[in-house]
């Protein structure tokens, strides 16, 4: 386990960078040209990023980026 001491400006920067990366992944997951195996890797990366995001972002922002389970996920 690691500890990290960062100021408020750095927290906002982390939030911004993680949001941007998650938005790109969400956009790419809708692209039907991308192979299923690649999408699985992207899903795993999204999970890691979301875990980091939950540590720095307010709960309301976290709700916006929560993903549904595979059964409830919309196609298209």
N, C-alpha and C positions, 0 to 999 in steps of 0.2 A: 504494500500500500504506500502511496505517495501523498504528500501534502503539498499544497500550492497556495501561496499567498499572493493575491492579485488585487489591484485597486478597482474602483467602479468603472473607470474608463476602459480598463482591460477586459472586464466582464462584458461590457457592451460590445467590444470588438469581437470577443469570442462568440457571443450570441449572433452577431451579424454574420461572421464567417461560417458558423455551423448552419444557420438558416439558409444561407446561400447554397451551400453544398447539398443540404437536404432537398431544397427546391429543385436543383439540377437532377438529383436522383429521381425524385417524383416525376419530373418531366420525362426523363428517359425511360422510366418503367412503363409509361403509356405508349412508347414507340414499339409497334409490332415488328419492326425489322430487327430488333435486338434479340439475340438468341436467349432461350430460356435459362441456360446455364449462366450466362452473363448476368441476367436479371436476378438470379439467386444470389450471386456474389454482391450485386448492388443492394439487395434486401439486407444482407448481413452487414454491409457497411452502414446502411441507414440505421440499423438497430444500434450499432456502436455510437454513431453520431447523436442519435436521439438520447441515448443514455448520458452522454456528455452534456447535451443541451438541457436535460432535466435538472442538472446540477447547477446551472447558471441562470436559467430563464424563469420568469414568473409562471405560475401555474396556468394562467389564461393562454399564454403563448404556447405552452406545452400541449394544450388541448388541440390547438390548430394543427399540430404536426403528428398527432397520434394516428396510427394506421389501424384499420380494421383487420380482423382475422381474415385468413384466406377465403373462408366461406362467404363473408359479407362484403368482400372487395368487389367494387364495380369494375366492369370491363369497359374499355374504350375511353 
